[in-house]
Amino acid sequence: MKAPQKTEAEKRAERLAKALRANLGRRKSQSRGRDAVTAEHPETAKADAKMPQDDSE
C-alpha cells in the first residue's frame, strides 16, 4: 500500500522544519565555539561583548 501523496503545504512545512533544524545546529555550534574562546581568553570576552553588531544586510 502506498503512502498518500503529500500536499504542497506539507512538503513546504517539512522543508521549513528541516531548514530550522539545520539553522539551530549552526547556531549551537557557533555558540559552543564562542564559549570555548571565552573560556580560553576571558579578558577578551568583555571587549567582544561591547563591540557593535553588524546588522547590515
VEXPA-334066 format. One record per residue: residue number from 0; residue in one letter; x negated, y, z of N, C-alpha, C in turn. Coordinates in nm, 3 decimals. Layout:
<nodes>
+-----+---+---------+---------+---------+---------+---------+---------+---------+---------+---------+
!   k ! r !    n_px !    n_py !    n_pz !   ca_px !   ca_py !   ca_pz !    c_px !    c_py !    c_pz !
+-----+---+---------+---------+---------+---------+---------+---------+---------+---------+---------+
! NUM ! a !       X !       Y !       Z !       X !       Y !       Z !       X !       Y !       Z !
...
+-----+---+---------+---------+---------+---------+---------+---------+---------+---------+---------+
</nodes>
This chain:
<nodes>
+-----+---+---------+---------+---------+---------+---------+---------+---------+---------+---------+
!   k ! r !    n_px !    n_py !    n_pz !   ca_px !   ca_py !   ca_pz !    c_px !    c_py !    c_pz !
+-----+---+---------+---------+---------+---------+---------+---------+---------+---------+---------+
!   0 ! m !  -0.084 !  -0.117 !   0.000 !   0.000 !   0.000 !   0.000 !  -0.089 !   0.125 !   0.000 !
!   1 ! k !  -0.063 !   0.217 !  -0.087 !  -0.141 !   0.339 !  -0.097 !  -0.093 !   0.441 !   0.007 !
!   2 ! a !  -0.188 !   0.520 !   0.053 !  -0.152 !   0.629 !   0.144 !  -0.085 !   0.739 !   0.060 !
!   3 ! p !   0.012 !   0.805 !   0.117 !   0.078 !   0.912 !   0.041 !  -0.022 !   1.022 !   0.007 !
!   4 ! q !  -0.006 !   1.081 !  -0.113 !  -0.097 !   1.186 !  -0.154 !  -0.076 !   1.309 !  -0.069 !
!   5 ! k !  -0.186 !   1.379 !  -0.044 !  -0.181 !   1.497 !   0.041 !  -0.140 !   1.618 !  -0.042 !
!   6 ! t !  -0.068 !   1.706 !   0.023 !  -0.029 !   1.829 !  -0.044 !  -0.149 !   1.924 !  -0.048 !
!   7 ! e !  -0.137 !   2.028 !  -0.127 !  -0.244 !   2.128 !  -0.135 !  -0.269 !   2.192 !   0.001 !
!   8 ! a !  -0.163 !   2.215 !   0.077 !  -0.177 !   2.276 !   0.210 !  -0.255 !   2.183 !   0.303 !
!   9 ! e !  -0.229 !   2.053 !   0.296 !  -0.301 !   1.957 !   0.380 !  -0.447 !   1.949 !   0.340 !
!  10 ! k !  -0.473 !   1.951 !   0.209 !  -0.612 !   1.948 !   0.161 !  -0.686 !   2.072 !   0.208 !
!  11 ! r !  -0.620 !   2.187 !   0.197 !  -0.681 !   2.313 !   0.238 !  -0.709 !   2.311 !   0.388 !
!  12 ! a !  -0.615 !   2.262 !   0.467 !  -0.633 !   2.255 !   0.612 !  -0.752 !   2.166 !   0.648 !
!  13 ! e !  -0.768 !   2.055 !   0.576 !  -0.882 !   1.966 !   0.601 !  -1.014 !   2.033 !   0.566 !
!  14 ! r !  -1.017 !   2.105 !   0.451 !  -1.139 !   2.177 !   0.413 !  -1.174 !   2.283 !   0.517 !
!  15 ! l !  -1.072 !   2.356 !   0.564 !  -1.093 !   2.459 !   0.665 !  -1.146 !   2.398 !   0.794 !
!  16 ! a !  -1.087 !   2.288 !   0.838 !  -1.132 !   2.223 !   0.960 !  -1.277 !   2.176 !   0.947 !
!  17 ! k !  -1.312 !   2.122 !   0.832 !  -1.449 !   2.078 !   0.809 !  -1.546 !   2.196 !   0.813 !
!  18 ! a !  -1.508 !   2.306 !   0.749 !  -1.593 !   2.426 !   0.748 !  -1.608 !   2.483 !   0.889 !
!  19 ! l !  -1.501 !   2.482 !   0.966 !  -1.508 !   2.534 !   1.103 !  -1.599 !   2.447 !   1.190 !
!  20 ! r !  -1.593 !   2.315 !   1.172 !  -1.683 !   2.226 !   1.249 !  -1.828 !   2.251 !   1.211 !
!  21 ! a !  -1.854 !   2.269 !   1.082 !  -1.991 !   2.296 !   1.037 !  -2.040 !   2.429 !   1.093 !
!  22 ! n !  -1.955 !   2.530 !   1.093 !  -1.991 !   2.661 !   1.146 !  -2.020 !   2.651 !   1.296 !
!  23 ! l !  -1.937 !   2.579 !   1.368 !  -1.959 !   2.562 !   1.512 !  -2.093 !   2.493 !   1.537 !
!  24 ! g !  -2.125 !   2.392 !   1.457 !  -2.253 !   2.322 !   1.470 !  -2.371 !   2.416 !   1.448 !
!  25 ! r !  -2.360 !   2.503 !   1.346 !  -2.467 !   2.601 !   1.321 !  -2.480 !   2.698 !   1.436 !
!  26 ! r !  -2.368 !   2.747 !   1.487 !  -2.372 !   2.843 !   1.597 !  -2.432 !   2.781 !   1.723 !
!  27 ! k !  -2.397 !   2.657 !   1.751 !  -2.454 !   2.588 !   1.868 !  -2.604 !   2.571 !   1.852 !
!  28 ! s !  -2.647 !   2.535 !   1.732 !  -2.789 !   2.517 !   1.704 !  -2.864 !   2.649 !   1.722 !
!  29 ! q !  -2.808 !   2.757 !   1.670 !  -2.870 !   2.889 !   1.686 !  -2.879 !   2.927 !   1.834 !
!  30 ! s !  -2.773 !   2.899 !   1.908 !  -2.771 !   2.932 !   2.050 !  -2.877 !   2.852 !   2.125 !
!  31 ! r !  -2.889 !   2.724 !   2.093 !  -2.992 !   2.642 !   2.159 !  -3.131 !   2.696 !   2.126 !
!  32 ! g !  -3.151 !   2.740 !   2.003 !  -3.280 !   2.796 !   1.964 !  -3.309 !   2.924 !   2.040 !
!  33 ! r !  -3.209 !   3.010 !   2.055 !  -3.229 !   3.133 !   2.131 !  -3.256 !   3.102 !   2.277 !
!  34 ! d !  -3.185 !   3.003 !   2.333 !  -3.207 !   2.966 !   2.472 !  -3.348 !   2.914 !   2.493 !
!  35 ! a !  -3.400 !   2.839 !   2.398 !  -3.535 !   2.785 !   2.409 !  -3.638 !   2.897 !   2.407 !
!  36 ! v !  -3.619 !   2.995 !   2.320 !  -3.711 !   3.109 !   2.313 !  -3.704 !   3.190 !   2.442 !
!  37 ! t !  -3.583 !   3.210 !   2.493 !  -3.565 !   3.286 !   2.616 !  -3.634 !   3.216 !   2.732 !
!  38 ! a !  -3.626 !   3.084 !   2.737 !  -3.689 !   3.009 !   2.845 !  -3.841 !   3.021 !   2.836 !
!  39 ! e !  -3.895 !   3.026 !   2.714 !  -4.039 !   3.035 !   2.696 !  -4.091 !   3.175 !   2.724 !
!  40 ! h !  -4.013 !   3.277 !   2.685 !  -4.057 !   3.416 !   2.696 !  -3.946 !   3.502 !   2.758 !
!  41 ! p !  -3.921 !   3.490 !   2.887 !  -3.810 !   3.565 !   2.946 !  -3.830 !   3.716 !   2.941 !
!  42 ! e !  -3.955 !   3.764 !   2.935 !  -3.978 !   3.909 !   2.930 !  -3.929 !   3.971 !   2.799 !
!  43 ! t !  -3.930 !   3.896 !   2.690 !  -3.883 !   3.950 !   2.562 !  -3.733 !   3.934 !   2.546 !
!  44 ! a !  -3.673 !   3.850 !   2.625 !  -3.528 !   3.827 !   2.614 !  -3.452 !   3.955 !   2.644 !
!  45 ! k !  -3.497 !   4.032 !   2.741 !  -3.428 !   4.157 !   2.775 !  -3.439 !   4.257 !   2.661 !
!  46 ! a !  -3.555 !   4.266 !   2.598 !  -3.573 !   4.358 !   2.486 !  -3.488 !   4.314 !   2.367 !
!  47 ! d !  -3.481 !   4.184 !   2.341 !  -3.400 !   4.134 !   2.230 !  -3.251 !   4.161 !   2.253 !
!  48 ! a !  -3.209 !   4.153 !   2.378 !  -3.068 !   4.174 !   2.410 !  -3.027 !   4.318 !   2.385 !
!  49 ! k !  -3.121 !   4.412 !   2.395 !  -3.090 !   4.552 !   2.378 !  -3.093 !   4.596 !   2.232 !
!  50 ! m !  -3.143 !   4.513 !   2.142 !  -3.153 !   4.550 !   2.002 !  -3.013 !   4.555 !   1.940 !
!  51 ! p !  -2.984 !   4.657 !   1.858 !  -2.852 !   4.665 !   1.795 !  -2.832 !   4.551 !   1.694 !
!  52 ! q !  -2.709 !   4.509 !   1.682 !  -2.674 !   4.403 !   1.587 !  -2.659 !   4.463 !   1.448 !
!  53 ! d !  -2.697 !   4.386 !   1.348 !  -2.681 !   4.429 !   1.209 !  -2.548 !   4.377 !   1.159 !
!  54 ! d !  -2.446 !   4.463 !   1.163 !  -2.311 !   4.423 !   1.121 !  -2.280 !   4.461 !   0.978 !
!  55 ! s !  -2.378 !   4.510 !   0.905 !  -2.352 !   4.550 !   0.767 !  -2.345 !   4.428 !   0.676 !
!  56 ! e !  -2.242 !   4.425 !   0.596 !  -2.226 !   4.314 !   0.501 !  -2.177 !   4.366 !   0.370 !
+-----+---+---------+---------+---------+---------+---------+---------+---------+---------+---------+
</nodes>
